[in-house]
């Protein structure tokens, strides 16, 4: 269930949106996994776009798309976001709305860079709920901006056909991002089966997590 309509795209004032197209080894591994499975439920937290829909359905799977950042900004108040915290019942309500899936029912997740733009208390609760709804051996693709990039723009990530390439375009103005080094990422996903890192040419970390 979506909490809000999707947000706009493009660069902020004086900041043109500069797309970056690159080969994604994490996506290539995920595509291989999708090709070996049948009838999975897949979630894309970057919102709905035709390229990613075509990619997932070409393997015979179903796609649920949610613009996580738009839902986050619509649901949580500016005061909650600034404080980096919310009451437990508020977080639980948000999780029920955005992750309304049966336990162990989701086969793959495109999380992209969204965890870096929500407050840490929510990021931890969100990952814990993902662990519950993901099936055994399901895969999750996440992207983390460089640790030194305190201000970064969230990226709209489009999958290019079946080539395992991603076009990543800054979405909106740069904003404060939570810092995640490799150790912090491993701690965040410590309850999962495995965490594999892929470094990109712009020092982002693509991470493929296996449930």
Residue, then its C-alpha position, 0 to 999 in steps of 0.5 A: x500500500x503506497x502512503x503517498x504519490x511519487x515525488x518529482x525528479x531532476x536536479x535542485x536549483x543550480x544543480x543539473x541532473x547528471x545521469x550516470x550509466x554503468x555496468x552493475x555487477x551486483x545487478x548482473x548477479x541478481x539478474x542471474x538469480x531472477x532467471x533461475x526462479x519462477x513467479x517471484x514477488x519483487x519490490x522496487x523502492x525507487x518507485x514505478x518506472x517502465x524500464x524496471x517493470x519490463x526487466x522484472x516481468x521479462x523473467x516472469x516475476x511480479x513487481x511491486x513499486x513504492x517510492x520510499x522517500x516520497x512516502x517517508x517525507x509525506x508520513x513523517x513530520x519535518x520535526x521527526x525527520x530533523x530529530x532523527x527519531x519517531x515514536x515506536x507506534x509511528x514507525x510500526x504504522x509506516x512499516x505496515x503500510x509500506x511492507x504489507x507482505x506475508x512473511x517469507x513471501x518476497x523473492x527480491x528487493x531493489x532498495x537502491x540508496x534509500x536507507x541513507x536518506x531516512x533516519x537511523x531508527x527507521x532504517x534499522x526497523x525497515x531492514x528488520x521488517x525486510x528480513x521477515x518478509x523476504x524468503x530464504x535465499x532471496x536477494x536485496x540490492x542496495x547502494x551506499x554513497x561514499x562515506x565522505x559524501x555527507x551531502x548527496x542527492x538520492x538517485x533514480x535508478x533505471x535498469x537498461x534492458x537486459x544488459x545489467x547496466x544502471x542509469x542513475x540520475x540525481x533526484x532532487x537537491x542534495x541532502x544530508x545523508x547518513x554515513x555508512x562504511x562497510x562495517x556499518x553496512x555489515x552490522x545493519x544486515x547482520x541477521x542476513x545470510x551474506x553481504x557482498x560488496x561491489x565498488x563502483x568507479x565513483x566510490x559508491x558501494x553496491x551491496x548484494x544481500x542474501x536472506 
